[in-house]
Amino acid sequence: MSDHHEIDDELAELRALGRRAGSEPVGWEAPPADLWARIAAEAGVDAGVDQPSHADDRTVEPEDDDGPLATGGPGTVVPLRPARRQPLFLAAAAALVLLAGVAAVALMSDREPEQTVLASSELDLLPGDAEGRAELVEVDGRLRLKVDLEGVDADDGFLEVWVIDPDVTQLISLGPVRDDGTYDLPATIDPEAFPIVDVSIEPLDGDPTHSGNSVLRGQLSF
């Protein structure tokens, strides 16, 4: 057991010498002549096998700070620099694609939809100073009525737009006058069957029927 302790002590000394190798030159000493015999005896092998050669006193110069014998000492794992990845490049490419898409959408949204005028009419002046014009247009496959009004005053009520059949027996409300002057026609009606465009003054009485007080009226010409 004493031989075993001596071997451990000598190995400890060697490790201590290795730890100091990073700070100053170290002179390595050859192990005792009987060290191999004792190691062979402990390992149960034939001591007559060729022993490993040992260089005579060698001087080991400390490695550069970036070398394997950095200040961490022998056996210290020095992490390698990770390979440079390309997250910034990929993010920039994705941003460019996104910006291109946004720009395309913005250009499309700024572009006025194509429309085809199907019919039009001047709205006849009824008593008063009002005037206007109506156009039936097709926009993206949908029928819309565009009404431009001038000089129309609703007094204490509100203005409402209607389409009426030639016999003036059927009326369809398109709703109160809008700032943009554009009204969607119901898809279930034939615009040629309701060619008369009427603008009326409606009182705030909750009655959805026509008041009978029309200020502008005209018939679309197809």
Secondary structure by P-SEA (a helix, b strand, c coil): caaaaaaaaaaaaaaaaaaacccbbbbbbbcccaaaaaaaaaaccccccccccccccccccccccccccccccccbbbbcccccccaaaaaaaaaaaaaaaaaaaaaaaacccbbbbccccccccccccccbbbbbbbcccbbbbbbbbccccccccccccccccccccbbbbccccccccccccccccccccccbbbbbbbcccccccccccccbbbbbcc
